[in-house]
Amino acid sequence: MGSSILPDLGTEILIPVCAVIGIVFSLIQWVLVSKVKLSPGRDSASPGNNGAGGKNGYADYLIEEEEGLNDHNVVLKCAEIQTAISEGATSFLFTEYQYVGIFMVAFAILIFLFLGSVEGFSTKSQPCTYDQSKTCKPALATAIFSTISFLLGAVTSVVSGFLGMKIATYANARTTLEARKGVGKAFITAFRSGAVMGFLLAANGLLVLYIAINLFKLYYGDDWGGLFEAITGYGLGGSSMALFGRVGGGIYTKAADVGADLVGKVERNIPEDDPRNPAVIADNVGDNVGDIAGMGSDLFGSYAESSCAALVVASISSFGINHELTPMLYPLIISSIGIIVCLITTLFATDVFEIKAVKEIEPSLKRQLIISTVLMTIGIAIVSWIALPSSFTIFNFGEQKDVKNWQLFLCVAVGLWAGLIIGFVTEYYTSNAYSPVQDVADSCRTGAATNVIFGLALGYKSCIIPIFAIAISIFVSFSFAAMYGIAVAALGMLSTIATGLAIDAYGPISDNAGGIAEMAGMSHRIRERTDALDAAGNTTAAIGKGFAIGSAALVSLALFGAFVSRATISTVDVLTPKVFIGLLVGAMLPYWFSAMTMKSVGSAALKMVEEVRRQFNTIPGLMEGTAKPDYATCVKISTDASIKEMIPPGALVMLTPLIVGIFFGVETLSGVLAGSLVSGVQIAISASNTGGAWDNAKKYIEAGASDHARTLGPKGSDPHKAAVIGDTIGDPLKDTSGPSLNILIKLMAVESLVFAPFFATHGGLLFKIF
């Protein structure tokens, strides 16, 4: 078997050091962003305060001076708008977290009661699940430590989302002010701010997990099976908070967006983010609570779950049985190296390549993905060589499978490259630089109906290659290293999470920057620059969602495998009625969930549209710009609707595994998990890409950058109005239902794994009665 080259002490130093480097790097980026001053006066434009010292800014002149606008007032106005957005986002998240906090405490009690009752709250040691000849810690210990790790994961997830939102609202106006000096300066400010969030989240997630493992080890000692079973609560906590963040934030942002677009653009013919539109502040707040806070919690959940799934399987393989610490912590070492790789990659965007023109923005973001993937492949090869023995055994449904270290390297690498393929296919279908989106834009000539038909077809078609990529990576990784291979493939896809999140957070920050430029009355040239940043951000957001969905599919399959092992099911036979009915019900759940979230956005948007219309009709001088709209009422409509409406979809996801497990048993539950995974992935990909394509088709017409686009425009033309309708239909698809579905499939799987001992002991009540 041999031992690993890297000593255990090296592992114990490497993981926390990499995490601390990630946190320090994010703080440095934050300091650089904060050099852009939001106080009026000449210093706001001086070269010393641009955060890039003349790089990417080339000419440090201010357009405003050329056009004779008062610089002082513009800066003050930007600061004022930024404060309004920041306060709106903070108050919404605090309200959301109060409700989520109550749920968190209630669910923690549930975990303790269910898992503690497995052995009747006994404090005696018990025979181990996988090796009856040894004794392990009592079930009560698993209950207590699973509850603690659940709370740890939940708090880390909430903090990740909140910090991301704070950074985004701090950077949006700074990006707007930098846009006066050139598109390069604005790009760097937005990208650096995204990097702050990406690195903080990746490093915090890793550090908290590592500290939790070491603290739990003080009690568990040599019982590694019990230790890592208790750690699975960390993934459950992360994902359950992410669900509420994604659904609540998604309903908030889209209610405001749809209301603002339908009345403002279609009925009143005023530009996007016009300060006369009452829903405009709520719309910009929504970008931060939905796309930033929700996305942060979501990817943190994926990361936590894939680590937990890999650790659970490893603990019952030769690594855990022989107590080899370095190979045991292989998943954490991959994440540690990922932080260093992403750090180097980020420097390419901010310090190596200059952006001098609008057309260079998207290639620069794509370059980030390619560089990080190539560097990470080298990193994984080195880690697999030094941290793993040359051969070892992996638990494979009751047997031990012989695996070589190069096979495990291929498992991680195949996940990593599958992620890149999914990212690029998503970009092809959602970027207005390629024919699919241009075809959708062209279909707007004949009205909204053809636009909707083309957009739906595009979404369905965009599933094909990502599903093949996921299928191939599952086949390869399972063939080499069973379920552990799939878990580390998911980790491979998420290993460059810091870069992925930086690119993803960049989009909403640019979107906000454009909104602030419009509301502050800046020149159209600045708005063009922020629009270009935003259009690239739209595509990268779609790429981020692609990564999240792809990794969710692999993560939930790995968790499913761990659940089947833990619930001591030897095989899942589709032909037995117990399993088949589970499959059918599971495949239906994503549709039920999507129906709930779509309807929630629809009913909230209805209230918003009525309120915006009421204000336009009853406030004299609003259209003329002499009176101010009542922004606060619109913010309140979005807040109330999202808090009320996020509860039923959340309850559906959280209660389904409990009800099925208790009443129908583990076989039916395994069917439900498989069914929801298979149908959820397809709906999530098609919904996200359809929405993204409609949004960019609208932007393609608005930008009028090509002869073809100019024949469809300008803003306010019939094709443009048809495109706006498509965009508003796509809003809940791409920002509420689609992204929330990947949490549904992961969350049900990790919840089933945490409660597996209880279901295996006390589940299937209905079948026991009959």
Buried (B, 14 or more C-beta within 10 A) or exposed (E): EEBBEBEBEBBBEBBBEBBEBBBEBBEEBBEBBBBBBBEBEEEBBEEEBBBBEEBBBEEBEBBBEEEEBEBEEBBBBBBBBBEBBBBBBBBBBEBBBEBBBEBBEEBBEBBBEBBBBBBEBEEEEBEBBBEEEEEBBBBBBBBBBBBBBBBBBBBBBBBBBBBBBBBBBBBBBBBBBBBBBBBBBBBBBBBBBBBBBBBBBBBBBBBBBBBBBEEBBEBBEEBBBBBBBBBBBBBBBBBBBBBBBBBBBBBBBBBBBBBBBBBBBBBBEBBBBBBBBBBBBBBBBBBBBBBBBBBBBBBBBBBBBBBBBBBBBBBBBBBBBBEBBBBBBBBBBBBBBBBBBBBEBBBBBBEEBBBEEBEBBBEBBBBBBEBBBBBBBEBBBEBBBBBBBEBBBBBBEEEBBEBBBBBBBBBBBBBBBBBBBBBBBBBBBBBBBBEBBBBBBBBBEEBBEBBBEBBBBBBEBBBEBBBEBBEBBBEBBBEBBBBBBBBBBBBBBBBBBBBBBBBBBBBBBBBBBBBBBBBBEBBEEBBBBBBBBBBBBBBBBBBBBBBBBBBBBBBBBBBBBBBBBBBEBEEBEEEBEBBBBBBEBBBBBBEEBBEBBBBBBBBBBBBBBEBBBBBBEEBEEBEEEEEEBBBEBBBBBBBBBBBBBBBBBBEBBBEBBBEBBBBBBBBBBBBBBBBBBBBBBBBBBBBBBBBBBBBBBBBBBBBBBEEEBEEBBEBBBEBBBBBBBBBBBBBBBBBBBBBBBBBBBBBBBBBBBBBBBBBBBBBBEEEEEE
